[in-house]
Amino acid sequence: MHDPVLVAEQQAADKAAATGADVVVDALTTPTELVTASPDGKFTKTLTVEPTRMLHDGGWAAISTDLIEAGGVLRPKMAPAALSLGKGGSAHISTVGHDGD
């Protein structure tokens, strides 16, 4: 039986060698850790103190607190918590929930 992490590492290393570009090892990536395979066969782990990415639609997406208008309210482009801010008038001032609420 093959270890899925080792398989993911090998696939990323093979793709990096074939394309000449760094490739993210999704199986080893977390909100605060990013692992990439380089074309030279080396792996690099980058750590951050705070989350910089989140799982979204089956893949990793960069967290962005830039506000966009959606459904008559302002929301962050990509955030791990559901947040909406009213635009004024009779709308709610704000709502906060877990992602997916």
C-alpha positions in Angstrom: 0.0 0.0 0.0 1.3 3.5 -0.9 1.4 6.3 1.6 -0.8 9.1 0.0 1.6 11.8 1.2 4.6 10.1 -0.4 2.6 9.7 -3.6 1.6 13.4 -3.5 5.3 14.4 -3.0 6.4 12.2 -5.9 3.7 13.6 -8.2 4.6 17.2 -7.3 8.3 16.5 -7.8 7.6 14.9 -11.2 5.4 17.8 -12.3 8.0 20.3 -11.1 10.8 18.6 -13.0 8.6 18.4 -16.2 7.4 22.0 -16.1 10.5 23.7 -14.7 8.3 25.5 -12.1 7.6 25.0 -8.4 4.5 22.9 -7.7 2.4 23.0 -4.5 2.1 19.7 -2.6 -1.5 20.0 -1.6 -1.4 17.0 0.8 1.1 18.8 3.0 -0.3 22.3 2.7 -2.4 23.8 5.6 -3.7 27.3 6.3 -0.3 28.1 7.9 2.1 25.9 6.0 2.9 25.8 2.2 5.0 23.0 0.8 6.4 23.2 -2.7 8.4 20.9 -4.9 11.1 22.6 -7.0 12.4 21.5 -10.4 15.8 20.6 -8.8 14.1 18.0 -6.6 14.1 20.0 -3.4 11.1 20.7 -1.2 10.4 23.9 0.6 8.1 24.5 3.5 7.0 28.1 4.2 5.4 28.7 7.6 3.2 31.7 8.6 2.1 32.7 12.0 -1.5 33.4 10.9 -3.6 31.6 8.3 -2.9 32.9 4.8 -4.9 30.3 2.8 -8.1 28.3 3.2 -9.7 25.3 1.6 -12.3 26.5 -0.9 -14.1 24.4 -3.6 -11.7 21.5 -3.2 -8.5 23.5 -3.3 -6.4 26.1 -1.5 -7.3 29.8 -2.0 -5.5 32.8 -0.6 -7.3 34.6 2.2 -8.4 38.1 1.1 -10.1 40.6 3.4 -10.7 43.0 0.5 -14.4 43.9 0.5 -16.6 43.2 -2.5 -20.3 43.9 -2.9 -22.4 40.7 -3.1 -26.2 40.4 -2.5 -26.6 44.0 -1.4 -24.0 43.7 1.4 -20.2 44.0 1.6 -18.3 40.7 2.2 -14.6 39.8 2.2 -13.4 38.2 -1.1 -12.1 35.1 0.7 -12.3 34.6 4.5 -12.6 31.6 6.8 -15.6 33.2 8.6 -18.8 34.3 7.0 -19.0 38.1 7.5 -21.3 40.6 5.9 -21.5 44.4 6.4 -24.6 46.4 5.7 -24.2 49.3 3.3 -26.3 51.6 5.4 -30.0 52.5 5.4 -32.3 49.9 7.0 -29.9 46.9 6.4 -28.3 45.0 9.2 -25.1 46.6 10.4 -23.2 43.3 10.3 -23.5 39.5 10.6 -20.8 37.0 11.5 -20.8 33.2 11.3 -18.7 30.2 10.4 -17.7 29.6 6.8 -20.7 28.0 5.1 -23.3 29.4 7.4 
